[in-house]
Amino acid sequence: MKIILLTCLFSFTQLFGINNQKIVLEENDDIILTGAISIEINMTSEKLLIMDRSSKSVYLYSAKTGKLINSFNVGIFLSDSLAYSGKEPYTWDFKNWEYIDRIELVEIGKESLIKNLKNYINVSYFNYNDDIMLGAVFYAVVKDMNGNELQIDVSSGLIELDKNMNIKNVTIIENNRRAFAQKIMTDFKDIIYVKTVNNTKADTTMIDLPSISRYDKNGFFIDNYEFLPQFFTEQSIGYDVDSKPKFTFRGKELIYAYQYTEKIIFTETKKEIKLTDIGISNKEKYATLSSEKKKQGFKFAIWDHFPVKLNKLYYNNNELYVFLRIKYFEKRSYELLQIYDASNGKLLKQTKVKALSTYHSYTLSKDFKHIYSFDLEDENYVVRKTKVESLWEK
C-alpha cells in the first residue's frame, strides 16, 4: 500500500486538477501502512507523523520529499515500565498486588503470559519543542504478594521521543478510584491532562463523574479537573456518550469541548462559548437518549443519534477554529469549519468543507495556513495539503 502526498494549489473543489503534485511516501518490505488513523504536522511543517493502528507504530515522514525518516513501535518491552515506575496497580480487591517484569515471569516459569502484553498507541502528536509525544496503553502482569495469583493489569502512559525517535522518557499514569485514566491524553509542560475515558473502574458512587484529570510530570494524581455535564448523570448516560473532550490551549489555560454538547469551555475563566448558526442541533436527541439506550442495548450507536459532532478544536491569536461534522440523516454529511472570536464568542465566519467528510484524519499546520489530511483511496493512503484561505474563496 502506498501513501501519496498531494500539494494542492487550489481549493478542495479543484483538488484533482492537473496542477496537483503527487509524492509517494517511501515504503519498504518492513513498513507497509494498513491501519493509519491519524496525521500530525510539526512546528515548521517539514515532518508528518502518521500513527498506524495495525502495526502499533508511528512513522515520521518528510512532508516535502515523502522520504521515510524513522519509525517507532510500542513493543512488549515497554510493559516493564510499569514495574519500574514506582506506581501501584489499581486495587480492585483487598489483595496486595505488585507489578512484576518479564525477567521475573521467566524466573517463575510464567513466560507464556508475556504474549498477552499487547501494548498499543492511541494518540500521537508533536510537542511544543517538536519532540514526539505518544499516549499509550500498557499491559503488565501483577502478582498477589500474599500468594501466588497472577493477573493482567492495564494502565496509561505518556512516551516522549526525541527528534530521532529515541525514548527520552516514559511516564506511567497513576490509577485510583478518583480517576481511572485509560486511553487518550495530552500534556502541557509540567502538567499532564488526561481524558478519563471508559471510567469503569472509578468509584461508581461518585455523583460527579470526572472527564479530565490532572497529573504531575511524574504521573501522580493531582485532581479531577473537569466533570461530565450533570444531566449525563441524571439520565444515566455517564461515559457512554461524551467522554472524549477535544483539547486546545490559550497560554497555559486549557480550553476544551465535548463532542456533542455544542459549547466550548475555558477552564480558568469558566467562560463558555455556544456554537451558533449550525442549522441543526443535538438538543432534542439528548432528551431521549437514556430511553433509546435502554431500548437498543448493545446496538446503541451514539453517532446515529447526533447530527452535530465536534471533531477538532484549535486556538490561535484570540480565535477558535472549530471543525464540526454535520450529519443530516436524509443527506450526506459534511465538515463545517467555524472561526469564533475567543474574547466575545462571536462567530466570525464559517464554510463547508465537504471533501473532509470521508477522511480518516486531518490536522492544521501550526501557522494555521494549511490543512493536512489523508484517506484510503484505491488502496493508497492519500495525503493532501491545502491552503486554509482557499476555503473562503467563492
C-alpha positions as CSV (number, residue, x, y, z in Angstrom):
1,M,0.0,0.0,0.0
2,K,1.4,3.4,-1.0
3,I,0.8,6.8,0.5
4,I,0.6,9.8,-1.7
5,L,1.1,13.4,-0.7
6,L,-0.9,15.9,-2.8
7,T,0.2,19.5,-2.7
8,C,-3.0,21.3,-3.5
9,L,-2.6,24.6,-5.4
10,F,-6.3,25.4,-5.4
11,S,-9.3,24.8,-3.2
12,F,-10.7,21.4,-2.4
13,T,-13.2,21.6,-5.2
14,Q,-10.2,21.7,-7.7
15,L,-8.3,19.0,-5.8
16,F,-8.0,16.6,-8.7
17,G,-6.9,19.3,-11.3
18,I,-3.8,19.0,-13.4
19,N,-1.8,21.2,-11.1
20,N,-1.7,18.7,-8.3
21,Q,1.7,17.4,-7.2
22,K,1.8,13.8,-6.0
23,I,4.6,12.5,-3.8
24,V,4.6,8.8,-2.9
25,L,5.8,8.4,0.6
26,E,8.6,5.9,1.0
27,E,7.7,2.3,2.0
28,N,9.7,-0.9,2.2
29,D,9.2,-4.6,3.0
30,D,9.2,-3.9,6.7
31,I,6.9,-0.8,6.7
32,I,3.6,-1.0,5.0
33,L,0.8,1.0,6.4
34,T,-2.5,-0.8,6.7
35,G,-4.3,0.9,9.5
36,A,-3.2,4.5,9.5
37,I,-5.7,6.5,11.7
38,S,-4.1,9.9,12.4
39,I,-1.8,12.5,10.9
40,E,0.1,15.4,12.6
41,I,2.4,18.1,11.3
42,N,5.4,19.6,13.2
43,M,6.0,23.2,14.0
44,T,7.9,24.0,10.8
45,S,5.6,21.9,8.5
46,E,8.6,19.8,7.5
47,K,7.6,16.5,9.1
48,L,4.5,14.3,9.1
49,L,3.7,12.0,11.9
50,I,1.4,9.1,11.0
51,M,0.0,6.6,13.5
52,D,-0.8,3.1,12.3
53,R,-3.1,1.1,14.5
54,S,-2.3,-2.3,12.8
55,S,1.4,-2.2,13.4
56,K,1.1,-0.3,16.7
57,S,3.7,2.1,15.3
58,V,4.2,5.7,14.4
59,Y,6.1,6.8,11.2
60,L,7.9,10.0,10.6
61,Y,7.9,11.3,7.0
62,S,9.3,14.3,5.2
63,A,6.4,16.5,4.2
64,K,8.4,17.8,1.3
65,T,10.1,14.8,-0.3
66,G,8.0,11.9,1.0
67,K,11.1,10.1,2.4
68,L,10.6,7.9,5.4
69,I,12.7,9.4,8.2
70,N,12.1,7.0,11.1
71,S,9.6,4.8,12.9
72,F,8.8,3.7,16.4
73,N,6.9,0.6,17.6
74,V,5.4,0.3,21.1
75,G,6.7,-3.1,21.9
76,I,6.3,-5.6,24.7
77,F,9.5,-4.3,26.4
78,L,7.5,-1.2,27.5
79,S,5.4,-3.3,29.8
80,D,8.3,-3.4,32.1
81,S,7.9,0.4,32.6
82,L,5.0,-0.3,34.9
83,A,7.2,-2.5,37.2
84,Y,9.9,0.2,37.3
85,S,7.6,3.2,37.6
86,G,7.0,3.1,41.4
87,K,3.2,3.2,40.8
88,E,0.9,0.7,42.5
89,P,-1.6,-1.3,40.4
90,Y,-5.2,-0.4,40.7
91,T,-6.6,-2.3,43.7
92,W,-9.9,-3.9,42.7
93,D,-10.0,-6.1,45.7
94,F,-8.2,-6.3,49.1
95,K,-5.2,-8.2,47.9
96,N,-1.7,-6.8,47.9
97,W,-0.9,-6.5,44.1
98,E,2.5,-5.6,42.7
99,Y,3.8,-5.2,39.2
100,I,6.4,-7.7,38.0
101,D,8.7,-7.5,35.0
102,R,9.3,-10.1,32.2
103,I,12.5,-11.3,33.9
104,E,10.6,-12.4,37.0
105,L,7.9,-14.0,34.8
106,V,10.6,-16.2,33.2
107,E,12.1,-17.0,36.6
108,I,8.8,-18.3,37.9
109,G,8.0,-20.2,34.8
110,K,5.2,-18.0,33.6
111,E,6.8,-16.6,30.4
112,S,3.7,-17.7,28.4
113,L,1.9,-14.7,29.9
114,I,4.2,-12.3,28.0
115,K,2.3,-12.8,24.8
116,N,-0.7,-11.2,26.4
117,L,1.0,-7.9,26.9
118,K,-0.3,-6.2,23.8
119,N,0.6,-2.6,24.3
120,Y,-0.7,0.0,21.8
121,I,-0.6,3.7,21.0
122,N,-3.8,5.7,20.9
123,V,-2.6,9.2,20.3
124,S,0.4,10.9,18.7
125,Y,1.5,14.5,18.3
126,F,4.4,16.9,18.2
127,N,5.1,18.7,21.4
128,Y,5.8,22.4,21.7
129,N,9.5,21.8,21.3
130,D,9.0,19.4,18.3
131,D,9.6,16.3,20.3
132,I,7.1,13.5,19.7
133,M,4.5,12.6,22.4
134,L,2.7,9.3,22.3
135,G,-0.3,8.4,24.5
136,A,-0.2,4.6,25.0
137,V,-1.9,1.8,26.9
138,F,0.4,-0.6,28.7
139,Y,-0.4,-4.2,29.9
140,A,1.6,-5.8,32.7
141,V,1.4,-8.8,35.0
142,V,0.7,-8.2,38.6
143,K,1.3,-10.7,41.4
144,D,-0.5,-11.0,44.7
145,M,2.4,-10.6,47.2
146,N,0.5,-12.6,49.8
147,G,0.0,-15.5,47.5
148,N,0.9,-16.8,44.0
149,E,-2.1,-15.4,42.0
150,L,-1.3,-13.6,38.8
151,Q,-3.4,-11.1,36.8
152,I,-3.1,-8.8,33.8
153,D,-3.4,-5.1,34.7
154,V,-3.7,-2.1,32.4
155,S,-2.5,1.5,32.7
156,S,-1.9,4.5,30.5
157,G,1.4,6.1,29.8
158,L,3.0,9.0,28.1
159,I,6.0,8.2,25.9
160,E,8.3,11.1,24.9
161,L,10.6,10.6,21.9
162,D,13.3,12.9,20.7
163,K,13.6,14.1,17.1
164,N,15.4,10.8,16.3
165,M,12.5,8.8,17.8
166,N,14.6,7.6,20.7
167,I,12.8,7.3,24.0
168,K,13.5,10.2,26.3
169,N,11.0,9.4,29.0
170,V,8.1,7.1,29.8
171,T,5.6,8.4,32.4
172,I,3.1,5.9,33.8
173,I,-0.2,7.4,34.9
174,E,-1.4,6.5,38.4
175,N,-4.7,4.7,38.6
176,N,-7.1,5.1,41.5
177,R,-10.7,5.3,42.5
178,R,-10.8,9.0,41.9
179,A,-9.9,8.8,38.2
180,F,-9.1,5.7,36.1
181,A,-7.1,7.1,33.2
182,Q,-7.2,4.7,30.4
183,K,-7.0,5.9,26.8
184,I,-6.3,9.4,25.5
185,M,-4.0,12.0,27.0
186,T,-2.2,15.2,26.2
187,D,0.2,17.4,28.2
188,F,1.4,20.9,28.7
189,K,4.9,21.1,30.1
190,D,4.8,20.1,33.8
191,I,1.1,19.2,34.0
192,I,-0.4,16.2,32.2
193,Y,-4.1,16.5,31.3
194,V,-5.8,13.1,31.0
195,K,-9.2,12.3,29.5
196,T,-10.7,9.7,31.8
197,V,-12.3,7.6,29.1
198,N,-14.3,4.4,29.9
199,N,-14.0,5.1,33.6
200,T,-15.5,1.7,34.6
201,K,-13.1,1.3,37.5
202,A,-13.8,4.6,39.1
203,D,-15.9,4.8,42.2
204,T,-19.4,4.3,40.9
205,T,-20.9,6.1,43.9
206,M,-19.5,9.4,42.8
207,I,-22.1,11.9,42.0
208,D,-19.8,13.9,39.7
209,L,-18.0,11.8,37.0
210,P,-14.6,13.2,36.1
211,S,-13.9,13.7,32.4
212,I,-10.5,15.4,32.7
213,S,-8.0,14.8,35.4
214,R,-4.6,16.4,36.1
215,Y,-1.4,14.6,36.9
216,D,2.1,15.9,37.7
217,K,5.0,15.4,35.3
218,N,5.8,12.1,37.1
219,G,2.3,10.8,36.5
220,F,0.9,11.1,40.1
221,F,-2.7,12.2,40.5
222,I,-3.3,15.9,41.3
223,D,-7.1,16.3,41.0
224,N,-10.2,15.7,38.9
225,Y,-10.2,18.9,36.9
226,E,-13.4,18.8,34.9
227,F,-16.6,16.7,35.1
228,L,-19.2,15.4,32.7
229,P,-22.3,17.6,32.4
230,Q,-24.7,16.9,35.3
231,F,-27.6,15.7,33.0
232,F,-25.3,12.9,31.9
233,T,-25.6,11.5,35.4
234,E,-29.2,12.4,35.8
235,Q,-30.2,10.4,32.7
236,S,-27.8,7.6,33.5
237,I,-25.8,8.4,30.3
238,G,-22.5,8.5,32.1
239,Y,-19.4,7.8,30.0
240,D,-21.4,6.2,27.1
241,V,-21.8,9.5,25.2
242,D,-19.2,12.2,25.5
243,S,-16.1,11.3,27.5
244,K,-13.7,12.3,24.8
245,P,-13.4,16.1,25.0
246,K,-11.2,17.9,22.5
247,F,-8.3,20.0,23.9
248,T,-6.5,23.2,23.0
249,F,-4.6,25.8,25.0
250,R,-4.6,29.5,25.4
251,G,-1.2,30.0,27.0
252,K,-1.4,27.7,30.0
253,E,-5.2,27.7,30.1
254,L,-6.9,24.5,29.0
255,I,-9.8,25.0,26.6
256,Y,-12.0,22.0,25.8
257,A,-15.3,21.0,24.2
258,Y,-17.3,17.8,24.5
259,Q,-18.1,16.4,21.1
260,Y,-21.8,16.7,21.2
261,T,-22.8,19.5,23.7
262,E,-22.2,22.3,21.2
263,K,-20.2,24.6,23.5
264,I,-16.6,25.4,24.3
265,I,-15.4,25.8,27.9
266,F,-12.5,27.9,29.2
267,T,-11.2,26.2,32.4
268,E,-9.6,29.2,34.2
269,T,-12.2,31.9,33.4
270,K,-15.1,29.4,33.3
271,K,-16.4,31.2,30.2
272,E,-18.5,29.2,27.8
273,I,-19.0,29.8,24.0
274,K,-22.0,28.3,22.5
275,L,-21.8,27.2,18.9
276,T,-24.2,29.1,16.6
277,D,-25.6,29.2,13.1
278,I,-25.2,25.5,12.5
279,G,-28.7,25.0,11.2
280,I,-29.3,21.8,13.3
281,S,-28.8,20.8,16.9
282,N,-28.3,17.8,19.3
283,K,-30.6,19.3,21.9
284,E,-33.7,17.2,21.2
285,K,-31.6,14.0,20.9
286,Y,-30.2,14.3,24.4
287,A,-33.8,14.4,25.8
288,T,-34.5,10.9,24.6
289,L,-31.0,9.4,24.8
290,S,-31.4,7.5,28.0
291,S,-34.6,5.7,26.9
292,E,-33.1,4.9,23.5
293,K,-30.0,3.4,25.1
294,K,-32.2,1.1,27.3
295,K,-34.2,0.1,24.2
296,Q,-31.3,-0.7,21.9
297,G,-28.8,-2.2,24.4
298,F,-25.5,-3.1,22.8
299,K,-26.8,-2.0,19.4
300,F,-26.9,1.6,20.7
301,A,-24.7,3.8,18.4
302,I,-24.0,7.3,19.6
303,W,-23.2,8.8,16.3
304,D,-26.6,7.7,14.8
305,H,-28.3,9.9,17.4
306,F,-26.4,13.2,17.0
307,P,-26.3,15.3,13.9
308,V,-23.5,17.6,15.2
309,K,-20.1,16.3,16.3
310,L,-17.1,18.4,17.2
311,N,-14.1,16.8,15.6
312,K,-11.3,19.4,16.0
313,L,-10.6,22.4,18.2
314,Y,-7.7,24.9,17.8
315,Y,-6.8,28.2,19.4
316,N,-4.8,30.8,17.5
317,N,-4.3,34.5,18.1
318,N,-7.6,35.0,20.0
319,E,-9.5,32.9,17.6
320,L,-11.0,29.4,17.9
321,Y,-11.0,27.1,14.9
322,V,-13.8,24.6,15.2
323,F,-14.3,21.7,12.8
324,L,-17.8,20.1,13.0
325,R,-19.2,17.0,11.4
326,I,-22.7,17.8,10.3
327,K,-25.0,14.8,9.6
328,Y,-28.4,15.3,8.1
329,F,-30.0,11.9,8.3
330,E,-31.5,12.1,4.8
331,K,-28.4,13.7,3.3
332,R,-24.7,13.2,3.1
333,S,-22.7,14.5,6.0
334,Y,-20.1,17.3,5.6
335,E,-17.4,19.1,7.6
336,L,-18.1,22.6,8.8
337,L,-15.3,25.0,9.7
338,Q,-16.2,27.8,12.1
339,I,-14.0,30.5,13.5
340,Y,-15.0,32.3,16.7
341,D,-13.7,35.3,18.5
342,A,-12.3,33.8,21.7
343,S,-13.0,37.1,23.7
344,N,-16.7,37.6,23.0
345,G,-17.8,34.3,21.5
346,K,-18.9,35.9,18.2
347,L,-18.9,33.7,15.1
348,L,-16.6,35.4,12.7
349,K,-17.1,33.2,9.6
350,Q,-17.8,29.6,8.6
351,T,-17.6,27.5,5.5
352,K,-18.5,23.9,4.4
353,V,-15.5,21.7,3.7
354,K,-17.3,18.7,2.0
355,A,-14.1,17.0,0.9
356,L,-13.0,16.4,4.6
357,S,-16.1,14.3,5.3
358,T,-14.7,11.0,4.3
359,Y,-11.1,11.5,5.6
360,H,-9.6,9.3,8.2
361,S,-7.9,12.2,9.8
362,Y,-6.7,15.8,9.3
363,T,-4.8,18.5,11.1
364,L,-4.0,22.2,10.9
365,S,-0.4,23.3,10.4
366,K,0.9,25.3,13.4
367,D,0.9,28.5,11.4
368,F,-2.8,27.8,10.6
369,K,-2.2,28.3,6.9
370,H,-2.7,24.7,5.7
371,I,-4.8,21.6,6.3
372,Y,-3.1,18.2,6.0
373,S,-5.5,15.3,5.5
374,F,-5.5,11.7,4.3
375,D,-7.8,8.9,3.3
376,L,-7.7,5.5,1.8
377,E,-8.2,5.8,-1.9
378,D,-7.8,2.9,-4.4
379,E,-5.7,1.0,-1.8
380,N,-3.5,4.0,-1.3
381,Y,-3.4,6.5,1.6
382,V,-3.7,9.9,0.0
383,V,-2.3,12.9,1.9
384,R,-3.5,16.3,0.8
385,K,-2.3,19.8,1.7
386,T,-4.5,22.8,1.0
387,K,-4.5,26.4,1.9
388,V,-7.0,27.4,4.6
389,E,-7.5,30.8,2.9
390,S,-8.7,29.0,-0.3
391,L,-11.6,27.6,1.6
392,W,-13.1,31.1,1.8
393,E,-12.8,31.7,-1.9
394,K,-16.0,31.6,-3.9
